[in-house]
Amino acid sequence: MDIQTFITEWIAASNTFDTEKYLSFYLPAAILDDPSVGRKFKGHKGIQQYFDDYFIGYNTHTDQVALKITDQQNAYLEVQFSGDFPEGKIGGTFEFKFENGKISFVKANLIH
């Protein structure tokens, strides 16, 4: 698995609001933990709600700032978000865990 290509394609799906493609990057039982919104989103249904609310709902565009690949199961991504939210632009991070070529767990955080 080429993690850089995976992340590039994941961001592209996010930025085009392609929900089906975006969800295809996650295992069916994946968990997305976002302490900045105070919730864990479980499985494709939960992650779709997160995507609908915080990406599509705020017209959020994501730009990669830095990617640190720890090993084939772990990566840390720093991003810049822009969209229809009060700050206009804000930093963020994602800590990924991968299994079988998909995201099994991701912790998302906003950087204020």
C-alpha positions in Angstrom: 0.0 0.0 0.0 1.4 3.4 -1.0 0.2 5.6 1.9 1.0 8.9 0.2 -1.1 8.0 -2.8 -3.9 6.6 -0.5 -3.9 9.9 1.5 -3.9 12.0 -1.7 -6.9 10.1 -3.1 -8.7 10.2 0.3 -8.3 14.0 0.4 -9.5 14.3 -3.3 -12.7 12.3 -2.5 -13.3 14.5 0.5 -12.8 17.7 -1.5 -15.2 16.6 -4.2 -17.8 15.5 -1.6 -17.9 12.0 -3.1 -19.4 10.3 -0.1 -19.3 6.8 -1.6 -15.7 7.1 -2.6 -14.8 8.7 0.7 -16.3 5.8 2.6 -14.5 3.2 0.5 -11.3 4.2 2.2 -12.6 2.9 5.5 -13.1 -0.6 6.8 -16.9 -1.3 7.4 -16.2 -1.3 11.2 -13.8 1.6 11.2 -13.9 4.3 14.0 -13.3 8.0 13.5 -12.6 9.7 16.9 -12.8 13.5 16.8 -12.4 15.0 20.3 -12.8 18.5 18.9 -16.5 17.7 18.3 -16.7 15.4 21.3 -17.7 12.2 19.5 -16.6 8.9 18.1 -18.2 7.9 14.8 -18.5 4.2 14.2 -18.7 2.3 11.0 -19.7 3.6 7.6 -23.0 5.0 8.9 -21.3 7.1 11.6 -18.4 8.2 9.4 -20.9 9.3 6.7 -22.7 11.4 9.3 -19.4 13.0 10.3 -18.6 13.6 6.6 -22.1 15.1 5.9 -22.1 17.3 8.9 -18.5 18.6 9.0 -17.3 18.4 5.4 -20.3 18.7 3.1 -22.2 20.8 5.6 -19.4 23.4 6.0 -18.2 23.1 2.4 -14.8 22.1 3.9 -11.8 21.9 1.6 -8.7 20.0 2.9 -5.1 20.7 1.9 -2.2 18.5 3.0 0.5 20.3 4.9 2.7 17.4 6.1 2.5 13.6 6.2 4.6 11.4 8.5 4.4 7.7 7.7 5.5 5.8 10.8 5.1 2.3 9.2 2.7 0.5 6.9 0.0 0.6 9.6 0.3 4.1 10.9 0.6 7.7 9.6 0.2 11.2 10.9 -1.3 13.8 8.6 -1.3 17.6 9.2 -3.8 19.6 7.1 -5.3 23.0 6.5 -9.1 23.2 6.3 -11.0 26.0 4.7 -14.7 26.4 4.4 -17.9 28.0 5.6 -17.1 28.0 9.3 -16.4 31.0 11.6 -12.6 30.7 11.4 -12.6 30.4 7.6 -9.3 28.5 7.8 -8.1 26.2 10.5 -5.4 23.6 10.9 -6.1 19.9 11.7 -4.4 16.6 12.2 -5.4 13.0 11.5 -3.7 10.0 13.1 -4.4 6.9 11.0 -4.3 3.2 11.7 -4.5 1.0 8.6 -5.5 -2.6 8.1 -5.9 -4.5 4.9 -5.3 -1.4 2.8 -8.0 0.6 4.5 -8.5 2.9 7.5 -9.4 1.0 10.6 -9.1 3.9 13.0 -8.5 7.6 12.7 -8.2 10.3 15.3 -9.1 13.7 14.0 -8.3 17.0 15.8 -8.6 20.7 15.0 -5.6 22.9 15.7 -6.6 26.2 17.1 
